[in-house]
Amino acid sequence: MPDFSLPRARVLRHRNDFDAVRRDGRRVASRHLALNFLRVAGGERRAGFIVPKVCGDAVRRNQIKRRLREIYRHCQHGLAADLWSVWIARKGAADAGFARLREEVLALYEKAKVCL
């Protein structure tokens, strides 16, 4: 059974990492989310989450981040092992609900062709 944990080491936290994904990677988007992704040779699967202030107050932004982390935590084992993902929430993501965000995350990974 795969390990569904998401330790801090597998979460992008430094600006340089976010900038590298944005600069060198590709982008796909949907109504509530945008995905920037980069295949890093020899790298470990990692993800970062950005929720701008346009999405609401701090409580709403943190709620969106928690939802995105939970969705990523469960689908991470179906992704390429060297993938860095940066998820950016768009306006209205807080109103989308967990199920809708999950559908969009899976659809964007399929569209990006990074699933195993």
C-alpha positions in Angstrom: 0.0 0.0 0.0 1.4 3.4 -0.9 2.3 6.0 1.7 -0.2 8.8 1.5 1.8 11.2 3.7 3.0 14.5 2.4 6.1 15.5 4.5 7.5 19.0 4.3 10.4 17.8 2.2 8.0 17.0 -0.7 6.4 20.5 -0.6 7.9 23.3 -2.5 8.6 26.2 -0.1 11.4 28.3 -1.6 10.8 31.1 -4.1 13.7 29.8 -6.3 11.8 26.5 -6.8 8.6 28.2 -7.6 10.4 30.5 -10.1 12.2 27.6 -11.7 8.9 25.8 -12.3 7.3 28.9 -13.7 10.3 29.8 -15.9 11.3 26.4 -17.3 8.0 24.5 -17.0 4.7 24.3 -18.8 1.2 25.5 -17.8 -2.3 24.3 -18.1 -5.4 25.9 -16.6 -9.1 25.4 -15.8 -11.8 27.6 -14.4 -10.7 27.5 -10.8 -7.0 26.3 -11.0 -3.8 26.7 -12.9 -1.1 24.1 -12.9 2.6 24.9 -13.6 4.7 21.8 -13.9 8.2 20.8 -14.6 10.0 17.4 -15.0 13.2 17.6 -13.0 15.7 14.9 -14.0 16.7 12.9 -11.0 14.4 15.0 -8.8 11.8 13.9 -6.3 8.0 14.5 -6.8 7.1 17.8 -5.1 4.3 20.3 -5.1 3.6 23.9 -4.1 0.4 25.8 -3.6 -0.3 29.4 -4.2 -3.6 31.1 -3.2 -3.7 34.8 -4.0 -5.7 37.4 -2.0 -8.3 37.6 -4.7 -9.6 34.2 -3.5 -10.7 35.7 -0.2 -9.6 36.4 3.3 -7.0 34.3 5.2 -9.5 31.8 6.4 -10.8 31.1 2.8 -7.2 31.0 1.4 -6.1 28.5 4.0 -9.2 26.4 3.3 -8.3 26.2 -0.4 -4.7 25.3 0.4 -5.8 22.5 2.8 -8.1 21.1 0.1 -5.5 21.2 -2.6 -2.9 19.5 -0.3 -5.4 16.8 0.5 -6.3 16.2 -3.1 -2.6 16.1 -4.1 -1.7 13.8 -1.2 -4.1 11.2 -2.5 -3.2 11.4 -6.2 0.6 11.9 -5.9 1.4 8.2 -6.5 -0.2 8.2 -9.9 2.2 11.0 -11.1 5.6 10.9 -12.6 8.4 10.5 -9.9 10.3 13.5 -11.2 7.4 16.0 -11.4 7.3 19.4 -9.7 3.8 20.9 -9.6 2.8 24.4 -8.6 -1.0 24.8 -8.1 -2.4 28.4 -8.4 -5.9 29.0 -7.2 -8.1 31.4 -9.2 -10.9 33.6 -8.1 -13.9 31.5 -7.2 -11.9 28.5 -6.1 -13.3 28.8 -2.5 -16.8 28.5 -3.8 -16.0 25.5 -6.0 -16.1 22.8 -3.3 -13.9 19.9 -2.6 -15.3 17.6 -5.2 -15.1 20.2 -8.0 -11.5 21.0 -7.1 -10.6 17.3 -7.2 -12.2 16.9 -10.6 -10.2 19.9 -11.9 -6.9 18.7 -10.4 -7.3 15.2 -12.0 -8.3 16.7 -15.3 -5.4 19.1 -15.4 -2.9 16.3 -14.6 -4.5 14.3 -17.5 -4.3 17.3 -19.8 -0.6 17.8 -18.9 0.1 14.1 -19.6 2.1 13.6 -16.4 0.1 10.6 -15.0 1.6 7.1 -15.0 
